[in-house]
Amino acid sequence: MSALPEETGDERVDAVVAGLGRLAGLPVSEHVAVFDEAFAGLEATLAAVDDQ
């Protein structure tokens, strides 16, 4: 896996990316749930842009 960026410039996105760090300690069978959670978080962040 490639290195994750330390900061994206958006705290909400940074929190989602930081959550991907959990993947290393999980069995592959649990990775989909982490990716689903990250996707939902990024989707919510993008939707919030429309609300501004």
C-alpha positions in Angstrom: 0.0 0.0 0.0 1.3 3.5 -0.8 1.9 6.0 1.9 -1.1 8.1 2.9 -0.8 11.9 2.7 -0.4 13.6 6.0 -2.7 16.5 5.2 -5.1 17.3 2.4 -6.0 20.8 3.6 -9.5 19.9 4.7 -9.9 18.6 8.3 -12.9 16.4 7.4 -11.0 14.7 4.5 -7.9 14.4 6.7 -10.0 12.5 9.3 -11.3 10.1 6.7 -7.8 9.5 5.3 -6.5 8.9 8.8 -9.2 6.3 9.4 -7.7 4.3 6.5 -4.6 3.8 8.6 -6.6 1.1 10.4 -6.4 -1.2 7.4 -2.9 -2.4 8.3 -4.2 -4.0 11.5 -7.2 -5.6 10.1 -7.7 -8.8 8.2 -8.5 -8.3 4.5 -12.0 -9.6 5.1 -12.7 -6.4 7.1 -11.2 -3.9 4.6 -14.5 -3.5 2.7 -16.2 -2.1 5.8 -13.4 0.5 6.3 -13.6 1.5 2.7 -17.4 1.8 2.9 -17.0 4.0 5.9 -14.4 6.2 4.2 -16.5 6.5 1.1 -19.5 7.6 3.1 -17.4 10.2 4.9 -16.0 11.6 1.7 -19.5 11.6 0.1 -20.9 13.6 3.1 -18.0 16.0 2.9 -18.7 16.6 -0.8 -22.5 17.0 -0.1 -21.7 19.6 2.5 -19.9 21.7 -0.1 -23.3 22.2 -1.8 -24.8 23.4 1.5 -22.3 26.2 1.8 
